[in-house]
Amino acid sequence: MSELDHGTQPLDGLMEKWGLSNHELVETSTEQLTHKQVQRARTGRRLTLRMMQKVNRAFNIALWTRFTDEQKEAFVEYSTANLFSYSKGYQKDWNDPNQAMYE
């Protein structure tokens, strides 16, 4: 594995748990995110901080658009440290505060 390839990212698992597709992130993004960029993010190709933030915002927005008002109040937004294993502040044993919402 090269220093640019970090393997499947937590983002991939969270997208599966929430039932989100790459297309949904691209559609909800206001920042011209592409399918290729989302796929690279999921598979662990090293992204710049700016690109990680763009994917992170699209992920949170895609979830937000699905929620009722009550769910919006309970939702804790994800950060890049929750979605990418090579992000500053990443914790391998992090517990998702939103877990009850997707189960």
Backbone as JSON Lines, residues from 0, in Angstrom:
{"i":0,"aa":"M","n":[0.85,-1.19,0.0],"ca":[0.0,0.0,0.0],"c":[0.89,1.25,0.0]}
{"i":1,"aa":"S","n":[0.63,2.16,-0.89],"ca":[1.44,3.38,-0.98],"c":[0.99,4.4,0.06]}
{"i":2,"aa":"E","n":[1.77,5.46,0.2],"ca":[1.41,6.5,1.16],"c":[0.2,7.31,0.71]}
{"i":3,"aa":"L","n":[-0.21,7.13,-0.55],"ca":[-1.41,7.82,-1.05],"c":[-2.66,6.97,-0.92]}
{"i":4,"aa":"D","n":[-2.49,5.7,-0.6],"ca":[-3.63,4.78,-0.51],"c":[-3.78,4.31,0.93]}
{"i":5,"aa":"H","n":[-4.92,4.61,1.54],"ca":[-5.15,4.3,2.94],"c":[-6.2,3.23,3.17]}
{"i":6,"aa":"G","n":[-6.62,2.54,2.14],"ca":[-7.62,1.49,2.29],"c":[-9.01,2.06,2.49]}
{"i":7,"aa":"T","n":[-9.99,1.18,2.54],"ca":[-11.38,1.6,2.7],"c":[-11.53,2.47,3.94]}
{"i":8,"aa":"Q","n":[-12.21,3.58,3.77],"ca":[-12.34,4.59,4.83],"c":[-13.62,4.43,5.64]}
{"i":9,"aa":"P","n":[-13.65,4.98,6.87],"ca":[-14.87,4.96,7.67],"c":[-16.06,5.58,6.92]}
{"i":10,"aa":"L","n":[-15.79,6.53,6.05],"ca":[-16.84,7.14,5.22],"c":[-17.63,6.06,4.47]}
{"i":11,"aa":"D","n":[-16.94,5.09,3.92],"ca":[-17.59,4.02,3.15],"c":[-18.59,3.26,4.01]}
{"i":12,"aa":"G","n":[-18.17,2.86,5.2],"ca":[-19.05,2.12,6.1],"c":[-20.24,2.95,6.55]}
{"i":13,"aa":"L","n":[-20.0,4.23,6.83],"ca":[-21.1,5.1,7.25],"c":[-22.09,5.34,6.12]}
{"i":14,"aa":"M","n":[-21.59,5.46,4.91],"ca":[-22.51,5.64,3.77],"c":[-23.38,4.4,3.6]}
{"i":15,"aa":"E","n":[-22.79,3.22,3.79],"ca":[-23.57,1.99,3.7],"c":[-24.6,1.9,4.82]}
{"i":16,"aa":"K","n":[-24.2,2.24,6.04],"ca":[-25.13,2.17,7.18],"c":[-26.31,3.13,7.0]}
{"i":17,"aa":"W","n":[-26.04,4.31,6.46],"ca":[-27.09,5.3,6.24],"c":[-27.84,5.06,4.93]}
{"i":18,"aa":"G","n":[-27.34,4.16,4.1],"ca":[-27.99,3.88,2.82],"c":[-27.79,4.99,1.8]}
{"i":19,"aa":"L","n":[-26.64,5.65,1.85],"ca":[-26.33,6.74,0.93],"c":[-25.51,6.23,-0.25]}
{"i":20,"aa":"S","n":[-25.8,6.75,-1.43],"ca":[-25.01,6.41,-2.61],"c":[-24.07,7.56,-2.95]}
{"i":21,"aa":"N","n":[-23.08,7.27,-3.77],"ca":[-22.18,8.32,-4.25],"c":[-22.99,9.41,-4.95]}
{"i":22,"aa":"H","n":[-23.97,8.98,-5.71],"ca":[-24.8,9.93,-6.47],"c":[-25.53,10.91,-5.55]}
{"i":23,"aa":"E","n":[-26.01,10.43,-4.41],"ca":[-26.71,11.33,-3.47],"c":[-25.78,12.41,-2.95]}
{"i":24,"aa":"L","n":[-24.52,12.06,-2.67],"ca":[-23.57,13.07,-2.21],"c":[-23.3,14.1,-3.31]}
{"i":25,"aa":"V","n":[-23.12,13.61,-4.53],"ca":[-22.87,14.51,-5.65],"c":[-24.07,15.44,-5.87]}
{"i":26,"aa":"E","n":[-25.28,14.89,-5.81],"ca":[-26.5,15.68,-6.03],"c":[-26.7,16.75,-4.96]}
{"i":27,"aa":"T","n":[-26.43,16.43,-3.71],"ca":[-26.7,17.38,-2.63],"c":[-25.58,18.39,-2.42]}
{"i":28,"aa":"S","n":[-24.4,18.1,-2.95],"ca":[-23.27,19.01,-2.78],"c":[-23.51,20.31,-3.52]}
{"i":29,"aa":"T","n":[-23.17,21.41,-2.87],"ca":[-23.27,22.72,-3.51],"c":[-21.9,23.15,-4.05]}
{"i":30,"aa":"E","n":[-20.92,22.23,-4.0],"ca":[-19.54,22.59,-4.34],"c":[-18.97,21.81,-5.52]}
{"i":31,"aa":"Q","n":[-19.8,21.37,-6.44],"ca":[-19.36,20.67,-7.64],"c":[-18.52,19.43,-7.33]}
{"i":32,"aa":"L","n":[-19.0,18.62,-6.45],"ca":[-18.36,17.35,-6.13],"c":[-18.66,16.37,-7.25]}
{"i":33,"aa":"T","n":[-17.68,15.52,-7.59],"ca":[-17.89,14.55,-8.67],"c":[-17.98,13.14,-8.11]}
{"i":34,"aa":"H","n":[-18.54,12.24,-8.92],"ca":[-18.63,10.83,-8.53],"c":[-17.24,10.24,-8.3]}
{"i":35,"aa":"K","n":[-16.3,10.63,-9.13],"ca":[-14.93,10.12,-9.01],"c":[-14.3,10.55,-7.68]}
{"i":36,"aa":"Q","n":[-14.55,11.78,-7.27],"ca":[-14.01,12.27,-6.0],"c":[-14.6,11.51,-4.82]}
{"i":37,"aa":"V","n":[-15.9,11.25,-4.87],"ca":[-16.56,10.51,-3.79],"c":[-16.0,9.08,-3.73]}
{"i":38,"aa":"Q","n":[-15.84,8.47,-4.89],"ca":[-15.3,7.11,-4.93],"c":[-13.88,7.06,-4.38]}
{"i":39,"aa":"R","n":[-13.07,8.04,-4.73],"ca":[-11.7,8.1,-4.19],"c":[-11.73,8.27,-2.67]}
{"i":40,"aa":"A","n":[-12.65,9.09,-2.18],"ca":[-12.77,9.3,-0.74],"c":[-13.13,7.99,-0.03]}
{"i":41,"aa":"R","n":[-14.04,7.22,-0.61],"ca":[-14.49,5.97,0.01],"c":[-13.4,4.9,0.01]}
{"i":42,"aa":"T","n":[-12.63,4.83,-1.07],"ca":[-11.65,3.75,-1.2],"c":[-10.31,4.07,-0.56]}
{"i":43,"aa":"G","n":[-10.13,5.29,-0.08],"ca":[-8.93,5.6,0.69],"c":[-7.82,6.28,-0.06]}
{"i":44,"aa":"R","n":[-8.09,6.76,-1.26],"ca":[-7.09,7.56,-1.96],"c":[-6.91,8.84,-1.16]}
{"i":45,"aa":"R","n":[-5.67,9.18,-0.82],"ca":[-5.42,10.36,0.01],"c":[-5.95,11.62,-0.66]}
{"i":46,"aa":"L","n":[-6.76,12.37,0.08],"ca":[-7.34,13.62,-0.41],"c":[-6.72,14.79,0.33]}
{"i":47,"aa":"T","n":[-6.78,15.95,-0.27],"ca":[-6.34,17.16,0.42],"c":[-7.36,17.48,1.52]}
{"i":48,"aa":"L","n":[-6.96,18.28,2.48],"ca":[-7.87,18.69,3.54],"c":[-9.11,19.37,2.95]}
{"i":49,"aa":"R","n":[-8.9,20.21,1.96],"ca":[-10.02,20.91,1.34],"c":[-11.02,19.93,0.72]}
{"i":50,"aa":"M","n":[-10.51,18.9,0.05],"ca":[-11.39,17.91,-0.57],"c":[-12.09,17.06,0.5]}
{"i":51,"aa":"M","n":[-11.38,16.72,1.58],"ca":[-12.03,15.98,2.68],"c":[-13.17,16.8,3.26]}
{"i":52,"aa":"Q","n":[-12.96,18.1,3.43],"ca":[-14.0,18.97,3.97],"c":[-15.2,19.06,3.02]}
{"i":53,"aa":"K","n":[-14.93,19.09,1.72],"ca":[-16.0,19.15,0.72],"c":[-16.86,17.89,0.79]}
{"i":54,"aa":"V","n":[-16.23,16.73,0.87],"ca":[-16.94,15.45,0.98],"c":[-17.71,15.41,2.3]}
{"i":55,"aa":"N","n":[-17.08,15.88,3.37],"ca":[-17.7,15.89,4.69],"c":[-18.98,16.74,4.69]}
{"i":56,"aa":"R","n":[-18.91,17.92,4.1],"ca":[-20.1,18.79,4.04],"c":[-21.21,18.13,3.23]}
{"i":57,"aa":"A","n":[-20.86,17.54,2.1],"ca":[-21.86,16.88,1.26],"c":[-22.51,15.71,2.0]}
{"i":58,"aa":"F","n":[-21.72,14.96,2.76],"ca":[-22.24,13.83,3.54],"c":[-23.25,14.32,4.58]}
{"i":59,"aa":"N","n":[-22.89,15.35,5.33],"ca":[-23.81,15.89,6.35],"c":[-25.08,16.46,5.72]}
{"i":60,"aa":"I","n":[-24.95,17.15,4.61],"ca":[-26.12,17.73,3.94],"c":[-27.03,16.63,3.41]}
{"i":61,"aa":"A","n":[-26.44,15.59,2.81],"ca":[-27.23,14.48,2.27],"c":[-28.06,13.83,3.37]}
{"i":62,"aa":"L","n":[-27.48,13.68,4.56],"ca":[-28.22,13.11,5.68],"c":[-29.29,14.08,6.16]}
{"i":63,"aa":"W","n":[-28.92,15.33,6.31],"ca":[-29.81,16.37,6.83],"c":[-31.1,16.47,6.02]}
{"i":64,"aa":"T","n":[-30.99,16.33,4.71],"ca":[-32.17,16.46,3.85],"c":[-33.17,15.33,4.06]}
{"i":65,"aa":"R","n":[-32.76,14.24,4.66],"ca":[-33.64,13.09,4.9],"c":[-34.4,13.18,6.22]}
{"i":66,"aa":"F","n":[-33.94,14.02,7.13],"ca":[-34.43,14.01,8.5],"c":[-35.72,14.79,8.71]}
{"i":67,"aa":"T","n":[-36.46,14.34,9.73],"ca":[-37.59,15.11,10.24],"c":[-37.01,16.19,11.16]}
{"i":68,"aa":"D","n":[-37.84,17.13,11.59],"ca":[-37.36,18.18,12.5],"c":[-36.8,17.59,13.79]}
{"i":69,"aa":"E","n":[-37.46,16.55,14.32],"ca":[-36.97,15.93,15.56],"c":[-35.62,15.27,15.36]}
{"i":70,"aa":"Q","n":[-35.45,14.61,14.22],"ca":[-34.17,13.97,13.93],"c":[-33.06,15.01,13.74]}
{"i":71,"aa":"K","n":[-33.41,16.14,13.14],"ca":[-32.41,17.19,12.94],"c":[-31.88,17.7,14.27]}
{"i":72,"aa":"E","n":[-32.76,17.78,15.26],"ca":[-32.33,18.26,16.58],"c":[-31.41,17.27,17.27]}
{"i":73,"aa":"A","n":[-31.62,15.97,17.03],"ca":[-30.83,14.92,17.68],"c":[-29.52,14.64,16.94]}
{"i":74,"aa":"F","n":[-29.44,15.02,15.68],"ca":[-28.29,14.69,14.83],"c":[-27.03,15.43,15.26]}
{"i":75,"aa":"V","n":[-25.93,14.69,15.35],"ca":[-24.61,15.26,15.63],"c":[-23.83,15.2,14.32]}
{"i":76,"aa":"E","n":[-23.43,16.35,13.79],"ca":[-22.73,16.38,12.5],"c":[-21.41,15.62,12.58]}
{"i":77,"aa":"Y","n":[-21.07,15.0,11.47],"ca":[-19.81,14.28,11.36],"c":[-18.7,15.25,10.98]}
{"i":78,"aa":"S","n":[-17.48,14.95,11.43],"ca":[-16.31,15.75,11.06],"c":[-15.4,14.91,10.18]}
{"i":79,"aa":"T","n":[-14.4,15.53,9.6],"ca":[-13.46,14.77,8.77],"c":[-12.76,13.69,9.58]}
{"i":80,"aa":"A","n":[-12.55,13.92,10.87],"ca":[-11.91,12.92,11.73],"c":[-12.78,11.68,11.91]}
{"i":81,"aa":"N","n":[-14.08,11.8,11.68],"ca":[-14.99,10.65,11.77],"c":[-15.04,9.88,10.46]}
{"i":82,"aa":"L","n":[-14.71,10.52,9.36],"ca":[-14.88,9.93,8.03],"c":[-13.6,9.41,7.39]}
{"i":83,"aa":"F","n":[-12.44,9.93,7.83],"ca":[-11.17,9.57,7.19],"c":[-10.14,9.13,8.22]}
{"i":84,"aa":"S","n":[-9.58,7.94,8.02],"ca":[-8.63,7.38,8.99],"c":[-7.29,8.11,9.0]}
{"i":85,"aa":"Y","n":[-7.0,8.89,7.99],"ca":[-5.74,9.64,7.95],"c":[-5.93,11.11,8.32]}
{"i":86,"aa":"S","n":[-7.13,11.47,8.76],"ca":[-7.42,12.84,9.15],"c":[-6.89,13.11,10.56]}
{"i":87,"aa":"K","n":[-6.48,14.34,10.8],"ca":[-6.01,14.74,12.12],"c":[-7.14,14.56,13.13]}
{"i":88,"aa":"G","n":[-6.87,13.91,14.24],"ca":[-7.88,13.72,15.28],"c":[-8.65,12.42,15.14]}
{"i":89,"aa":"Y","n":[-8.34,11.59,14.12],"ca":[-9.05,10.33,13.92],"c":[-8.86,9.41,15.13]}
{"i":90,"aa":"Q","n":[-9.96,8.8,15.6],"ca":[-9.92,7.84,16.7],"c":[-10.52,6.53,16.23]}
{"i":91,"aa":"K","n":[-9.72,5.49,16.25],"ca":[-10.16,4.19,15.75],"c":[-11.37,3.66,16.53]}
{"i":92,"aa":"D","n":[-11.43,3.91,17.82],"ca":[-12.49,3.36,18.67],"c":[-13.63,4.36,18.93]}
{"i":93,"aa":"W","n":[-13.81,5.33,18.03],"ca":[-14.85,6.35,18.15],"c":[-16.23,5.71,18.09]}
{"i":94,"aa":"N","n":[-17.13,6.15,18.97],"ca":[-18.52,5.66,18.97],"c":[-19.42,6.7,18.31]}
{"i":95,"aa":"D","n":[-20.16,6.27,17.31],"ca":[-21.03,7.16,16.55],"c":[-22.25,7.56,17.38]}
{"i":96,"aa":"P","n":[-22.39,8.86,17.71],"ca":[-23.55,9.29,18.49],"c":[-24.87,9.2,17.72]}
{"i":97,"aa":"N","n":[-24.8,9.01,16.41],"ca":[-26.0,8.91,15.58],"c":[-26.41,7.47,15.29]}
{"i":98,"aa":"Q","n":[-25.74,6.52,15.9],"ca":[-25.95,5.11,15.59],"c":[-27.41,4.68,15.69]}
{"i":99,"aa":"A","n":[-28.12,5.14,16.71],"ca":[-29.52,4.75,16.9],"c":[-30.41,5.22,15.74]}
{"i":100,"aa":"M","n":[-29.99,6.29,15.05],"ca":[-30.79,6.83,13.96],"c":[-30.76,5.98,12.7]}
{"i":101,"aa":"Y","n":[-29.67,5.27,12.48],"ca":[-29.6,4.45,11.25],"c":[-29.82,2.97,11.5]}
{"i":102,"aa":"E","n":[-30.0,2.59,12.76],"ca":[-30.23,1.17,13.04],"c":[-31.69,0.8,13.05]}
